[in-house]
Amino acid sequence: MTKYDSGLDRRPANFQPLTPLSFLDRAGRVFPDQTAIVHGTARRSYREFYARARKLASALERRGVGRNDTVSVMLANTPPMLEAHYGVPMCGGVLNTLNTRLDAAIIAFILDHAETKVLITDREFAPTVKAALEQAKVRPLVVDYDDPEFPQEGERLGAIGYEELLAEGDEAYEWLMPDDEWDAISLNYTSGTTGNPKGVVYHHRGAALLAQGNVITGGMGKHSVYLWTLPMFHCNGWCFPWTMSVIAGTHVCLRSVRQQAIWDALADHSVTHLCGAPIVMSTILSTPADKKRRLDRTVEFFTAAAPPPEAVLAAMAENGFNVTHLYGLTETYGPAVVNDWKAEWSALDGAAQAAKKARQGVRYVALEGLSVRDAETMEPVPADGATLGEVMFRGNVVMKGYLKNEAATEEAFRGGWFHSGDLGVMHPDGYVQLKDRSKDIIISGGENISSIEVEDAIYKHPKVSAVAVVAKPDDKWGETPCAFVETRPGEELTADEVIAWCRDRLAHFKCPRHVVFTELPKTSTGKVQKYVLREMAKDA
């Protein structure tokens, strides 16, 4: 023991667990009258936001939710979703945000796997949720949310409404700090390449660090205004529900991504930042000229998934947006890599700038390690911009692991790094660029689609003898599934029949938009050459 160890122990006065919950506590006390949430005609201050989060926590506790109990929510980008990001962990619970685009069977699996104790659901999604509850083994308390700003027609599924639940709570509730910053704060399910989705567990420490990392990466000043075009169910909205409390900023909720609604929000609320997949950029740019609004500032737009084409970047700039490319995974709390733009690159021509923009970039300040390595030897690949390796992460914004799946967790963390499954190169200047996805995941509209899941569905068609699904570049969605199909001898099949078959068995966003009937290119051992199909898909 050295002199710097003796008598210098951790104690409550000098060591507290990191948690993003403290950000709302501070904002509610320091900026109580600052507008926290805009939703339609409704406005909520930080005083109200903080009080409602505590009421939710109190009500959930009274209903039996305690530490490490799962509360699932099936909600659009509405105020209750923001309140749940604080209220659920404030009583020790773990927040599970459900992807509103999933089918009933997958939702039922998630509810059972998460052992959901309470389910808060928007009436818009009642048909899917009702079917999921019928298939699930768990019997959670079901709470219905009626959106007063945008009423929905779906039936009530539970015995209590959201506002009724809040009325049971106490706004002076003494919310719970985590016992340890390693405690779980949320649970997000990611599309796997085979079988059921895996439950990714986040901890309070990682959520707090990435939330603050967003402020730095986004250059966000006090009282910035954030427009919710990114689904909050996706990696907890890249941690922005917690980020905005750091700067006492304003959340502008957007229930659905629509052209006029986006432009009106941008102009009417002086939006400074938004995030989204290529589909959001497409929606913005395809708005008729007479529907667009004049912006009095440059709006920062953060996008992940496929890198934007040069023409899209130029058009976004012309319309008043500065686009920054991000990269990450569900397992890294959303984006943890940023294409940090260097001033000298702005002097390059359009094509050269687009080439720089297409790179995924360097690590967030909240991430300790980003590397491209040989997956077997674990040695870094040369930083030559050409040698392929697996992109790997290490740090405090990497997940705790996969819920109830120790084997998958151990494999993901093999060799002391998180294995992304993505193949890329390291450029001489230290910027990473993706080249392929070893997991065969297709990213469409910001959502992960397992090519194997789509292949399995098509292969079950009685007229199909072989199938392979790859990503086809798409200006609107970033990527869409393209299916290459071999039919059985003597059988005839149309593209429309294949798509209809898929729509009966998969969530619609997972269905192929293009179907090509051809003999699949194979190696001498019979393995399908997907790299050949990816080139064919570009012209399909």
PESULKA-V178756 format. One record per backbone hydrogen bond with DSSP energy under -0.5 kcal/mol. CO is the residue of the C=O (numbers start at 1). NH is the residue of the N-H. Records with the same first field share a line. If there is no record, write none. Layout:
BEGIN
CO = NH + NH
END
This chain:
BEGIN
2 = 5 + 6
5 = 8
11 = 14 + 15
19 = 22
20 = 23 + 24
21 = 25
22 = 26
23 = 27
24 = 28
25 = 29
26 = 30
27 = 31
31 = 34
32 = 47
34 = 46
36 = 251
37 = 44
38 = 253
39 = 42
42 = 39
44 = 36 + 37
45 = 49
46 = 50
47 = 51
48 = 52
49 = 53
50 = 54
51 = 55
52 = 56
53 = 57
54 = 58
55 = 59
56 = 60
57 = 61
58 = 62
59 = 63
60 = 65
61 = 64
66 = 69
69 = 94
70 = 72 + 117 + 118
71 = 96
72 = 120
73 = 75 + 98
74 = 122
76 = 78
78 = 81 + 82
79 = 83
80 = 84
81 = 85
82 = 86
83 = 86 + 87
84 = 88 + 89
86 = 90
87 = 91
88 = 91 + 93
89 = 92
90 = 176
92 = 68
94 = 71
95 = 97 + 187
96 = 73 + 98
98 = 100
99 = 102
103 = 107
104 = 108
105 = 109
106 = 110
107 = 111
108 = 112
109 = 113
110 = 114
111 = 115 + 116
112 = 115
115 = 70
117 = 141
118 = 72
119 = 121 + 143
120 = 74
121 = 145
122 = 125
123 = 126
125 = 129
126 = 130
127 = 131
128 = 132
129 = 133
130 = 134
131 = 135
132 = 136
141 = 119 + 143
142 = 159 + 160
143 = 121
144 = 146 + 162
145 = 123 + 147
146 = 148
160 = 144
161 = 165
162 = 166
163 = 167
164 = 168
165 = 168
166 = 169
169 = 171
170 = 173
173 = 175
180 = 183
181 = 205
183 = 204
185 = 95
186 = 202
187 = 97
188 = 200
190 = 198
198 = 190 + 200
199 = 201 + 403
200 = 188 + 202
201 = 400 + 401
202 = 185 + 186
203 = 207
204 = 208
205 = 209
206 = 210
207 = 211
208 = 212
209 = 213
210 = 214
211 = 215
212 = 216
213 = 217
214 = 218
215 = 220
216 = 219
219 = 221
221 = 224
224 = 226 + 250
225 = 272 + 273
226 = 252
227 = 229 + 275
231 = 234
233 = 235 + 236
234 = 237 + 238
235 = 238 + 239
236 = 239 + 241
237 = 240
239 = 242 + 243
240 = 244
242 = 245 + 246
243 = 246 + 247
244 = 249
247 = 223
249 = 251
250 = 226 + 252
251 = 38 + 253
252 = 228
256 = 258
258 = 262
259 = 263
260 = 264
261 = 265
262 = 266
263 = 267
264 = 268
265 = 269
266 = 271
267 = 270
272 = 300
273 = 227
274 = 302
276 = 304
277 = 280 + 281
278 = 282
279 = 283
280 = 284
281 = 285
282 = 286
284 = 287
288 = 291 + 292
289 = 292
299 = 301 + 322
300 = 274
301 = 303 + 324
302 = 276
303 = 326
309 = 313
310 = 314
311 = 315
312 = 316
313 = 317
314 = 318
315 = 319
316 = 321
317 = 320
320 = 299
321 = 323
322 = 301
324 = 303
325 = 339
327 = 336 + 337
329 = 332 + 334
330 = 333
331 = 399
334 = 329
336 = 364
337 = 327
338 = 340 + 362
339 = 341
342 = 345 + 346
343 = 346
344 = 347
345 = 348
349 = 353
350 = 354
351 = 355
352 = 356
353 = 357
354 = 358
356 = 359
361 = 432
362 = 338
364 = 367
369 = 394
371 = 373 + 392
372 = 381
373 = 375 + 390
374 = 378
379 = 374
382 = 384
389 = 424
390 = 373
391 = 420
392 = 371
393 = 418
394 = 369
395 = 398
401 = 201
402 = 405
405 = 409
406 = 410
407 = 411
408 = 412
409 = 413
411 = 414
412 = 419
413 = 416
414 = 417
417 = 419
418 = 393 + 420
421 = 438 + 439
422 = 391
423 = 435 + 436
424 = 389
425 = 427 + 433
426 = 385
427 = 430
431 = 427
432 = 360 + 361
433 = 425
436 = 423 + 438
437 = 440
440 = 451
442 = 444 + 449
443 = 445
444 = 447
447 = 444
449 = 442 + 451
450 = 454
451 = 455
452 = 456
453 = 457
454 = 458
455 = 459
456 = 460
458 = 461
461 = 464
463 = 488
466 = 486
468 = 484
470 = 482
472 = 480
474 = 478
477 = 445 + 479
478 = 474
480 = 472
481 = 513 + 514
482 = 470
483 = 485 + 516
484 = 468
485 = 518
486 = 465 + 466
488 = 491
494 = 498
495 = 499
496 = 500
497 = 501
498 = 502
499 = 503
500 = 504
502 = 505 + 506
507 = 510
508 = 511
514 = 483
516 = 485 + 518
521 = 529
523 = 526
527 = 523
528 = 530
529 = 532 + 533
530 = 534
531 = 535
532 = 536
533 = 537
534 = 538
535 = 539
536 = 539
537 = 540
END
